[in-house]
Amino acid sequence: MAVAAVTTKPLDKPLHQPLTKKPLPAGRPREWYVSHNRRLKAMRLAIALLDTGVYLPSSANNARIRATAARLGIHPPSDITCRMVRALVRYGR
């Protein structure tokens, strides 16, 4: 009986070039822009963690999330953003 083994290795560089950014719509309250950018940052970090093999929210502590952000060249996330990253990892399973 054949058994397939899945191995994961950290990605040194992204698989695709980043998409070109479009300007955000004008006229919204400042809180909307803050929460929108926070969600985008949390998604980028959650994808990077999943690519490196972190599949459980319990193994995605604040230090690991911030180290991933530093490796990607993203500003260190706040505690709220780290919580959002763990939620995305949890629901991405």
VMD Tcl script that draws the C-alpha trace (Angstrom):
set ca {
  {0.00 0.00 0.00}
  {1.48 3.34 -1.03}
  {1.47 6.24 1.38}
  {1.94 9.82 0.23}
  {3.97 12.12 2.44}
  {3.36 15.84 2.34}
  {6.35 17.99 3.08}
  {6.22 21.72 3.47}
  {9.09 24.13 3.33}
  {9.08 27.85 3.93}
  {8.83 30.01 0.86}
  {11.79 32.28 0.26}
  {9.91 34.52 -2.15}
  {6.27 34.80 -3.19}
  {4.99 32.69 -6.04}
  {3.36 35.61 -7.82}
  {4.10 39.28 -8.22}
  {1.96 41.49 -5.98}
  {-1.10 43.00 -7.57}
  {-1.08 46.67 -8.41}
  {-2.79 48.69 -5.74}
  {-5.84 50.75 -6.59}
  {-6.76 53.88 -4.66}
  {-9.39 53.37 -1.98}
  {-12.77 55.02 -2.48}
  {-13.02 58.53 -1.15}
  {-15.58 59.85 1.29}
  {-15.61 57.06 3.87}
  {-15.00 57.59 7.58}
  {-11.43 57.16 8.79}
  {-12.35 54.06 10.82}
  {-13.36 52.30 7.61}
  {-9.91 52.83 6.08}
  {-8.18 51.69 9.27}
  {-10.24 48.49 9.52}
  {-9.91 47.81 5.77}
  {-6.11 48.08 5.86}
  {-5.99 45.98 9.04}
  {-8.01 43.21 7.35}
  {-5.70 43.28 4.31}
  {-2.63 43.03 6.54}
  {-4.16 40.18 8.52}
  {-4.95 38.28 5.31}
  {-1.41 38.72 3.99}
  {0.04 37.46 7.27}
  {-2.39 34.53 7.52}
  {-1.52 33.42 3.98}
  {2.20 33.67 4.74}
  {1.78 31.62 7.94}
  {-0.25 28.97 6.13}
  {2.44 28.82 3.42}
  {5.10 28.16 6.06}
  {3.13 25.34 7.68}
  {1.38 27.07 10.59}
  {-2.12 25.58 10.48}
  {-3.23 25.92 14.10}
  {-4.05 29.22 15.79}
  {-2.37 27.98 18.98}
  {0.97 27.81 17.19}
  {0.54 31.31 15.72}
  {1.51 33.39 18.72}
  {2.18 37.13 18.53}
  {5.95 36.64 18.30}
  {5.65 34.27 15.33}
  {3.19 36.57 13.55}
  {5.46 39.58 14.10}
  {8.51 37.62 12.92}
  {6.61 36.68 9.76}
  {5.70 40.34 9.24}
  {9.36 41.33 9.61}
  {10.39 38.65 7.11}
  {7.82 39.95 4.60}
  {8.79 43.58 5.13}
  {5.48 44.53 6.76}
  {5.28 46.83 9.79}
  {4.82 44.88 13.04}
  {1.12 44.17 13.57}
  {-0.80 45.27 16.63}
  {-2.37 42.85 19.10}
  {-5.74 43.33 17.37}
  {-4.25 42.41 14.01}
  {-2.55 39.34 15.52}
  {-5.93 38.26 16.88}
  {-7.45 38.69 13.42}
  {-4.65 36.58 11.91}
  {-5.37 33.76 14.36}
  {-9.07 33.96 13.51}
  {-8.29 33.71 9.79}
  {-6.02 30.72 10.38}
  {-8.72 29.07 12.48}
  {-11.47 29.52 9.89}
  {-9.20 28.70 6.97}
  {-8.96 25.09 8.07}
}
mol new
graphics top color blue
foreach p $ca { graphics top sphere $p radius 0.5 }
foreach p [lrange $ca 0 end-1] q [lrange $ca 1 end] { graphics top cylinder $p $q radius 0.2 }
display resetview
